[in-house]
């Protein structure tokens, strides 16, 4: 694209009164021109975010991210540096790059960028539930800087050998954690490993109606996965189902070991009924579809008690 045109385009993008910025970027069709446009607009990270989204090449995006982060790290004023580091658009740029790399299977690049300080493990939180590699999940967990973030990732690991590895190494991989936090992480890894080999307990707290929700949780005193569901008339929120389950089973379910979603009942043409687990919990976030798949038979058996033998169960990726 002609440099003069890019200069005019940059001025329009930086003009706060001009609203149709995305339409302007549609005129730029190649990463090289977008890179030049970045040089003209990099004072405004919200514009840079739009440019990064438009780029096709991961390396082009990474190049821009590195330049931004290096510039922020070189800022002498600590308050300015902190404000820029926490900028919403910068966070979005990091998440966009991370998602692109993960979906492309470029996991080594993800880990190297985290180790170099250009990405954060927290950037991956919104897509942890979509990652199918337990090895990558362990690599991300071991790079966390706090126990809570590391154990959150454990909810989505489905390979018991991963947890066995953590126990065997005494959490040596978790170099960013204190000794006491590593001890806690190892204990939780041992628990999760046992959960994966134990039978689950499925407990319908009420019958299905037009709108239904389900929950997944691990109690504080037993290494077993519990799955429960109800309609939203008798249990409006996911936490309400947990309350009923806790009373019925005499269990306490720690919030960091809770998740949930929605249940949809669909009538099929052949007379069968399809049950779809999907979405997520506003109270407790995303569930692991891969974890639920391990207990699919137990869930299906319980569904058949209410809906009849002609039932199919579909467990979607949480969203």
N, C-alpha and C positions, 0 to 999 in steps of 0.2 A: 504494500500500500504506500502511496506517495507520502513522504515525510510531512509535506505541507498539510495534506489532508489529516494526518495523524495529529498534527499540532492543533488544528481547528477542533478535531474530535476531542482531544484532551481538555481543551478549554470548556467545551460544552459539558463534559463529564464532571468537571470540577465546579461547574456553576450550580449552586444549591437550588436555584430557581428552576432549573431544567429537570423535568421529571422522567422523561422517556429514555433513561440511560441504557436499559437492556436493549431497546430497539437500535440505539446507536451502535452498540457492540456487534450487532448482527452484520454490520457492514464490514467487520474485520474478520477475515476468513482463515488466517494462518497464524501459527504460534510466533513466528518471527515478528510480525507486525504487532501482535499482542504484547510481546516482550518490549518493543520500542514504546508502545503506549504505556506500559507499566513505568518506564523510566520518566515519563512525562507526568504521571499521576500518582506516584508512590507516596506522596504526602498525605493521601487520603486512603486509608486501609479498606474502607467500604467499597471504593472503586476498584482497588486491587483485588478484593474478594470476587467481584464480578468478572474481572479479567481472568483470574485463576480458574473459575468455573468454566469459562469459555475455551480454555486451552485443551488441546487433545493429548499432548505428551506429558507423562508423569514427570519426566526429567525437567521439562520446562517449568512445571509447577514447583518442583523441588528447588530449582535454581532461584526462583523468586522468594520462596520461603526462607532459604538460607540467607539471602541478601537482607531480608527484613529482620530476621532474628539477629544476625551479626551486627546490624546497625543499632538495634535496641540494646544489645549487650555492650555496645561501645558508648552508649549514652552515659555521660558522667553524672547527671542528676538522678539520684536514686528514686525520687518520687515520680519523675517523668518515665523512668525505665519501668517501674512497677505498673504505672497506668498503661503504658504501651503493651507490656507483656500480657496484661489482662484484657486487652481490647477484644471485644466480641468478634469482630471481623477476622482478626488473626486466629482466634480459636476455630472459627468456621473454616478458614483456609487449611489449618492443620488437619481437621477432621475430614475435609474433602480429599486431601492428599492421602491420608491414611486409608480411607474407604476405597479409593481407587487402587492403591497398592495391594490391599488385602483381597479385593475382588479379582485382581489380576494374578494372585498367587505369589506375589513378590514379598514373601514374609521376611526374608533376610534383609531386604532394604528397609522394611518397617523397623526392625530391631536395631539396625545400624543407625538410623535417624534418631531413634529414642536414645541410644547410647551416646550419640553426638550432641544431644540436647536440642535438636530441632523439632522433635515430636515428644509428646508426653503420653504415658499409658492412659491417663484420664481422657485423652482425645478419642480413645477406642471404646469408651464405656457405652456409647449409644449403639455400637454394633457388636459388642461381645457375644450377644445371644445369636448372632448370625454366623459366627466363625465356626467352621466345622472341624478345625484341627486342634486336638487336645494338646499337641506339642506346642503350637503357637500360643494357646491360652496359658500354658505353664510358663512359657518365656515371658509373656506379658505380666503375669502375676508375680514372677520373681523379680521384676523390675519396678514393682510398686514401692512407693516411699512410705506407705502406712498400711497397717494390718487390715483395716476395714476394706480398702480397695482390693487387696490381694484375695481376701476371703470371698469378696463378691464374685470374683472370677471363678472361684471353686464351684459355684452353683451350676456352671455350664460345662464342666469337665465330666466326661462320661467313661473314661478309661481308668479302671482301678489301678493299673500299673503306674500311671502318672502319680497318683497319691502315694503308692508304695515307694516310689523313687524319692519323694519328698521326705517320707518317714525314715527311709534308709540313710539319707544324707543328713538327717537332723536339721533340715531346712537351710543347708549351706548355700543354696542358690539365692536365698533371699538376703542379699548382701546389704540392701538399703534399710533393713529393719533392725531394731535393737534386739539384743539377745532374748529378752523376755517376750517380745512380739514374735520372734522366730519360734520360740517354744509353743506359743499359742497357735501359730499357723501349723506347726507339725501336728499338734493334737487334733486340730480341726481336719487336717488332711487324713489322719487316721480314721476319724469318724466318717468322712465322706467315702473313703475306700470301703468301709463296712456297709454303708448305706447301699452301695452299688451291688453288693452280693446278697443283701437281705431282701425278703419279700416286701412289697409295698402294702399299704393298707388304703383301701378305697372306701370312702364314707360319704354317701349322698345325704346331705343335711335336709333336703326337701326335694320334691318332684320338679320336673321341668315344666316351664310355662313359656310364654312368648319370648322373654328375655332372661338369659341365664348366665351365671358366672361360675368359674372353677378356681380353686386354689391349690397350691403345691407348697408343702412345708416339711421341715424336719424338726422334731421336738428336741428340747434341751436334754432330755433324759433317756432318749432311745435313738439308736442309729438305724432309723427306718424312714422311708419317704411316705408321707401321707398325701392323698389326693382327695379332694371333696368338692361338691358342687351344690348349687341351689338356684332357684329362680330369684329375680330381683324384687319380687313383691314381699317375700318373707325375709330376704337378706339383701338389703339394698347395696351394701358395699362388700368388697372382698374381706375386709376386716371383720364384718359381721359373721361371715361363714367361719372364719378362724375362731371367733368367740364361741360359736355353737360347737365346733369340733373340739375345742379345748375343754369345754364343760363335759361333753359326752365321753371323751377319752381320758380326762384328767391329765392333760398335757399342756405344757407351755411351749409356744412356738416363737423363738427369737425372731425379731423383725428382719435381721440380715439373712435369715434362712427361709424367708417367705417369698412367694411370687404368685402370679395368677393371670387369668385371662377370661375370655368369654366362650360360651358354648352355644352353638347354633344347631338346631335340628332341621334337617331338610328332608322333605318327602321326595323319593325318587319315582320315576315312571314305572319301574318294575315291581313296585310295592315295597321296596326296601326303604330304610331310613338311614340317612347319612348324618353322623354327628361330627361337627367340626369344632376343634379347639383352636382358638386364634386370638389375635390382638394382645392386650397386656393389662396389667392391673394399675390403676391410677394410684393405689395405695402402696404397692410393693414392686412395681416395675415388670420387666420382661421375665418370662419363664423360658426354660430350655426345652425345645421340642425334641432334641436328641435324648435328653434324660427321660422324658415321658414315653418316648418310643420303646425304651427298655422295659417299661411296665404296661405296654399297650394291651397285652392279653388280659391282665388283671382289670384294667379300666373297662375294656370291652365286655368282659363277663358281668361286671356290675351294671353297665348300660343295658344289657340284654334283659336284666331283671325287670326294668321299667318299660323298655321300648320293644321288647320281643326279640326273637332270634335273628330276624332279618335286619341286622344293623351293621353298618360300616363305620369305622372310626378314622377320621382324617385329622392329623395333628400338624398344623401349619407352623411355620417359623413365626415367632412372636413379633408383633409390630406395634 
